[in-house]
Amino acid sequence: MKEEQLPGSPSPHDRELPPGRHRSLREHLVNEIRMRSSEKPPEVRALWRRPSVGYPVLAALLSGTLVVTLSLIGGGSAPDPADSPRRLLERIARAAERAEVEDVRDDQFIYQKSTSGYPLRQADGAGGLCAQSGSGRPVGDREEWKSVDGTRWGLRREYGDELRLKPDGAEGSRIPQNYRDLERLPTDPDAMYDWLHGTGEWQKNLDDFAVAGNLLADNLMPPEVGAALFRAVAEIPGLRVVQDVVDEVGRRGFAITRADESDSVRTEWIFDGTSLAYLGQRTIVEKETGPCPLKPGSVAGSRALLERAVTDEAGQRP
């Protein structure tokens, strides 16, 4: 969706953190850089838990708002350290296709709340060296309401501003722009794999894992489509599991990641170890590059998913 600044809101030049510096994980979070702060992680809303429910789930209709819980899947077990990426992704896929989804109307909105962080680093003018500025700071929260069918104005709140999101453009875009577009994606894993590969080539050779990660980070996935996505990703070469990962708000879990020798960073998808719920993504430095590099193994950016829901109006919170 395209963006339009609301009348009376600060200009982009007045913002403390211009959006251009902090793109989402669509571009691997390279510009959303953060070192782990020593401060206490921000408090996260308690999430309702229900036994044996798949991910992601539309839970209950409350005050006109259909709530999507994130870490609510009970009945799971922590992954065995010996589990392969394929086995874990199959478990995640099975949970996804068991999701309970109420009808989502065209006139509703997909609500998502997330928070991002990055390390503050700057060049030392005297010696040309790099120094960390403080202990790092969060970029902050983002709330976004996207039209279910793409025909209505949405809303984004971040950096203290409100930006209206224009209705989607003409149909036929290769990249899903709304929930209805997502429903039209393949539900067969082989067909989904082909779609990921073709879309990656169309997006200037973006790799399949990155294409899938962008979908996962920014969208509420229809259950059968989500299951196909995870099974298709399991066929991507070079995946591995990382145990005992901590996300942006301090939640622990495991990660599925893929390293590309030609890239200086790799992206981790973080899941709750018990519920298998998707928690967010972070980018890890693999090689030192540029005039002010982070050390290999450093977190180069992190984004945590806090809440998803379906609401009746843009700007309405669950």
Secondary structure, DSSP 8 states (H G I E B T S, - for coil): --EEE-TTS--GGG-SS-GGGS--GGGTTTTS-----SS----------BTT--SSEEEEEETTEEEEESS-B-S-----TT--HHHHHHHHHHHHHT-------TT-EEEEEEEEEE--EEE-TTT--EEE-TT-EEEEEEEEEEESSS-S-EEEEETTEEEEE----SS--SS--SHHHHHTS--SHHHHHHHHHHHHHHTTS--HHHHHHHHHHH----HHHHHHHHHHHTTSTTEEEEEEEE-TTS-EEEEEEE--TTSSEEEEEEEETTT--EEEEEEEE-S--SSS---TT-EEEEEEEEEEEEESSTT---
